[in-house]
Amino acid sequence: MTMLIDFALLFLVIIIAIAAVTLKDLLSATLLLGAYSFLMALIWVGMQSVDVAFMEASVGAGATTAFMIAALSRMTRWEKK
């Protein structure tokens, strides 16, 4: 059962990473990177590294996403071609 969850998380992380890189909407890409960090925190918990997971969730999914959204509020939302 845990192998199935590990593979599902790995699949989701890969899909989210590819989607975040290919999106032209910078706000959506930022939110996807926050989801990526949250899923990585779940992967760290599965690997019994709770301290690393806590830092990934707080810094990666929390603070970094908030800072990127704050920076995005000062620029255009859509990437130029």
TACOR-V785983 format. One record per residue. N is the residue number from 1. RES is the residue in one letter. D_FIRST is the distance of its C-alpha to the first C-alpha in Angstrom with 2 decimals. Layout:
BEGIN
n: <N;N>
res: <RES;RES>
d_first: <D_FIRST;D_FIRST>
END
This chain:
BEGIN
n: <1;2;3;4;5;6;7;8;9;10;11;12;13;14;15;16;17;18;19;20;21;22;23;24;25;26;27;28;29;30;31;32;33;34;35;36;37;38;39;40;41;42;43;44;45;46;47;48;49;50;51;52;53;54;55;56;57;58;59;60;61;62;63;64;65;66;67;68;69;70;71;72;73;74;75;76;77;78;79;80;81>
res: <M;T;M;L;I;D;F;A;L;L;F;L;V;I;I;I;A;I;A;A;V;T;L;K;D;L;L;S;A;T;L;L;L;G;A;Y;S;F;L;M;A;L;I;W;V;G;M;Q;S;V;D;V;A;F;M;E;A;S;V;G;A;G;A;T;T;A;F;M;I;A;A;L;S;R;M;T;R;W;E;K;K>
d_first: <0.00;3.78;5.45;5.26;6.56;8.80;10.15;10.81;12.63;14.42;15.51;16.80;18.60;20.31;21.37;22.72;24.56;26.21;27.16;28.63;30.76;32.07;33.00;36.70;36.29;36.09;34.94;31.92;31.16;31.49;29.12;26.53;26.95;26.36;23.06;22.26;23.07;20.95;17.82;18.83;19.09;15.48;14.61;17.09;15.59;12.23;14.62;16.34;19.45;20.29;23.94;23.36;21.04;23.85;26.42;24.51;24.13;27.73;29.50;27.51;26.41;29.32;32.54;32.34;31.56;34.43;36.79;36.02;36.67;39.87;40.99;40.22;42.46;45.37;44.91;44.32;40.98;41.02;41.06;44.24;44.18>
END
